[in-house]
Amino acid sequence: MAHTSGNTMMKWLVAALVIAFLGGEVAQAVVICNINTDNLGVCRAAVTGNRPPPPNKQCCNLIRGANIPCLCTYKSALPALGINPANALALPGKCGMKKPPC
């Protein structure tokens, strides 16, 4: 039963993140792992593509406030959003933080 609830939560998370990344005006912000989904766009360039640019100051500030171990649990949902998981998990290190345990 818990597995089904986890799958449902993951689907809602992916939907919220897709809307946030696409700039949906109708969507309300959702806070996931201490990150307001309205603010995710500041890291978009640093987590997409094969050779992304380094994260900017705004992205690093966002990442510093995130619950990184919590974000690890959503790693499998990132490709559906066009996000390279390796790039996303490298952000803390690129921002001078400890790399995530996942």
C-alpha positions as CSV (number, residue, x, y, z in Angstrom):
1,M,0.0,0.0,0.0
2,A,2.8,2.4,0.9
3,H,4.4,1.7,-2.5
4,T,1.2,2.8,-4.3
5,S,1.0,6.0,-2.3
6,G,4.6,6.7,-3.2
7,N,3.9,6.2,-6.9
8,T,0.9,8.5,-6.7
9,M,3.0,11.2,-4.9
10,M,5.7,10.8,-7.5
11,K,3.2,11.4,-10.3
12,W,1.9,14.5,-8.6
13,L,5.4,15.8,-8.0
14,V,6.3,15.3,-11.7
15,A,3.1,17.1,-12.8
16,A,3.9,20.0,-10.5
17,L,7.5,20.2,-11.6
18,V,6.5,20.1,-15.3
19,I,4.1,22.9,-14.9
20,A,6.6,24.9,-12.9
21,F,9.4,24.4,-15.5
22,L,7.1,25.3,-18.3
23,G,6.1,28.5,-16.6
24,G,2.4,27.7,-16.1
25,E,0.7,30.8,-14.7
26,V,-2.2,28.8,-13.4
27,A,-0.1,26.5,-11.3
28,Q,0.4,27.3,-7.6
29,A,3.7,26.9,-6.1
30,V,4.5,23.7,-4.3
31,V,7.3,23.3,-1.8
32,I,9.3,20.2,-2.3
33,C,12.3,19.4,-0.2
34,N,12.4,23.0,1.0
35,I,12.3,24.4,-2.6
36,N,9.5,26.5,-3.9
37,T,8.7,25.2,-7.4
38,D,8.2,28.7,-8.6
39,N,11.9,29.2,-8.2
40,L,13.2,26.2,-10.0
41,G,13.8,28.1,-13.3
42,V,16.9,29.7,-11.9
43,C,18.7,26.3,-12.1
44,R,17.3,25.2,-15.4
45,A,20.3,25.9,-17.5
46,A,22.7,24.2,-15.1
47,V,20.8,20.9,-15.1
48,T,19.9,20.5,-18.8
49,G,21.9,19.4,-21.8
50,N,25.2,17.6,-22.1
51,R,27.5,20.4,-21.2
52,P,25.5,22.8,-19.0
53,P,27.0,26.1,-17.7
54,P,27.9,26.4,-14.0
55,P,25.1,27.3,-11.7
56,N,24.6,31.0,-11.2
57,K,24.4,32.7,-7.8
58,Q,20.6,32.5,-7.6
59,C,20.7,28.8,-8.3
60,C,23.3,28.2,-5.6
61,N,21.3,30.2,-3.1
62,L,18.3,28.0,-3.9
63,I,20.3,24.8,-3.6
64,R,21.8,25.9,-0.2
65,G,18.2,26.0,1.2
66,A,17.2,22.6,-0.2
67,N,16.9,19.4,1.7
68,I,19.4,17.5,-0.5
69,P,18.8,14.0,0.8
70,C,15.1,14.6,0.2
71,L,15.8,15.6,-3.4
72,C,17.6,12.3,-3.9
73,T,14.3,10.5,-3.6
74,Y,13.1,12.3,-6.8
75,K,16.1,11.4,-8.9
76,S,14.1,9.0,-11.1
77,A,11.5,11.7,-12.0
78,L,14.1,14.2,-13.3
79,P,14.5,12.9,-16.9
80,A,10.7,13.3,-17.5
81,L,11.3,17.0,-16.9
82,G,14.2,17.2,-19.3
83,I,16.7,17.3,-16.4
84,N,19.9,15.3,-16.5
85,P,20.0,13.7,-13.0
86,A,23.8,13.7,-13.0
87,N,23.8,17.5,-13.6
88,A,21.2,18.0,-10.9
89,L,23.0,16.0,-8.3
90,A,26.3,17.8,-9.2
91,L,24.8,21.2,-8.3
92,P,25.5,21.1,-4.5
93,G,29.2,20.3,-5.2
94,K,29.4,23.1,-7.8
95,C,27.9,25.5,-5.3
96,G,30.5,24.7,-2.7
97,M,28.4,22.3,-0.7
98,K,28.8,18.6,0.2
99,K,27.8,16.3,-2.6
100,P,24.5,14.4,-2.0
101,P,24.6,10.9,-0.7
102,C,22.6,9.5,-3.6
